[in-house]
């Protein structure tokens, strides 16, 4: 496991968060950026929160970054991928932002269960959960790199 340095560059943070967003830029200004992430999230406006979530790749989509493809694996049957694509679309239409989940080496079948459950929640719950998941993904990526 890798210790977190006191500060990370914007480029390094953009890599673990899958994009250079206002959130990433603000984190780069902080000591202990991943520990400071909840405090930084609280300072973001709605547009900046959505930008951070929407920078993340769609679960199960083609054309993922190398890192996302490794995390998500290639274990799904076509029917699972079709349902995942459909429910991702339903999620984005309902909440107005991308479904973000810390895959944590779970199968796509398990992720489908999580997605179905999260579709039953409120937008505010999902916004908070998605941002927390985004930070968990980044922390895991940093520790495993």
N, C-alpha and C positions, 0 to 999 in steps of 0.2 A: 504494500500500500504506500502511496506517495503522500508525503506531508505537503500541506498547502503553504505556499510562500505567503509572505505578508502582503504582497501585491502581485497582480497578474496583468499583463498587457491587454489592451483592447482586442488585439488579434488572437491571443490565446483564449480569452473569454468568448470571443465570437466563434471560435472553433468548438468549444464545449457546449455552447448554447445554440449552435447551428445558424448563426447570423449576427451581423453587427446591427444592433438596435440601440435605442436610447437607453434601455435597461442595461445593456452590456457596457455602454459608454460610462454610465454612472457607476457601475460596479468597478470599472477599471480605475476610478478615482479613489477607491476605498482601500483601506488596509483590510485584510481578511475578507475579500469580496464575497465568497460564498457564505460565510457566516453573517455578513451584512446584508445579504440578499433580501430577507424578509423586511428589513427596515427600508431598503431602497424600493421594494415593491410598493410599500405603503405610501411612498412619495410620488409614485407614477400616476399620471392621469389615465383615464380609460383607454384612450387611443394608444398610449405607450404600452399598456398591459396587453392589448390585443396584438400590437406589433410583435411583442416578445413571443406570444403564443403562436402567432401565424408564421413566424420564422422557422418553427420546428416542422420537420417533415411529417406527412400524413402516414399513419400506421398502415403498413401493408402496401403502400404505393410503389410503383416502379420508379427507378431513378433516384434511389436514396443515396446519401453519402455512404462511403465505405463503413464508417463507424455505425451509422444507423442500421445499415443492412446487416452487419455482424450482430448487433444487439437484438434485432427483430428476428433474425434467423430465416430459414427457408423451409419451414416445416408444415406449411399449410396446403391443403387441397384447394383446387380451384373454387369449389363451393364456399369454402371458408373465406377465401380472398374476396369473392363476390359479395358476400354478406358484410364483410368488414368494410368494403368500399361503400356499400349502400348505407350502412349505419354511420360511417364517417360523414357522409353527405347529410344525413338526417340530423346528426349532431350539429354540424356547422350551420345548417338552416335554422335549427332551433335556438342555438346560443349565440351565433354570430362570430364564432372563432373556432379554431382548430382543436380537436380532441388531442390532449397531450397526457400521456401516461408513462410512468417509469416502468418499462417493460420488464426489467430485471430478470432477463432470460426466461420469461414465461412464454408459453406457446401462444400462437394466435387464437386458438380456441379459448384459452384463459383470458386473453385480452378482449375477445368478443363478450365474454361474461361481464367483465368490468365495464365495457362500453354500454351494454344494455342497462346495467344498474345505474350508471351515471346519467343516462338519458332521462331517468326519473327524477332527477334533482332540479333545483332551481338554478337560474343563470348565475346568481351571486355565489352559490355554493360551487358551481363549476368553474367560475373564474378564479376563485381562491384555490380550488383543488388543482386546476391546470397549472397555475403559477408555482404552487408548491411542488408539483411533479416535475416541472421544468428545472427547478433548482436541484431536486434529487437526482435527476438525470445528469446534470452538469457536474455535481459533486462525485457521482459514481464514475463518470468519464475521467475526471481529473485523477481520482484515486487509482484507477486502473491504467492510466497512461504512463 
